[in-house]
């Protein structure tokens, strides 16, 4: 029970710190921030592929598949959003 409380406390603190950091980012820096987030999501995708490929139990394989699907959606959505944001800076003919 103590370990759960510790992990929950760390999770809640990281949520608070993440929210505070992201809300302080000016709009001009959102595109580079998204690119960095996409790189981190790509690392997450590789990690989920490695861990789900071990097939320890059926439950872990299912969780691994869900993690791969979510990380893939995050990477693809992030790149689409970054592409759209960069399109706002193009010259209009």
HELIX and SHEET records of a PDB file:
HELIX    1   1 UNK A    2  UNK A   23  1                                  22    
HELIX    2   2 UNK A   27  UNK A   29  5                                   3    
HELIX    3   3 UNK A   30  UNK A   52  1                                  23    
HELIX    4   4 UNK A   58  UNK A   87  1                                  30    
END                                                                             
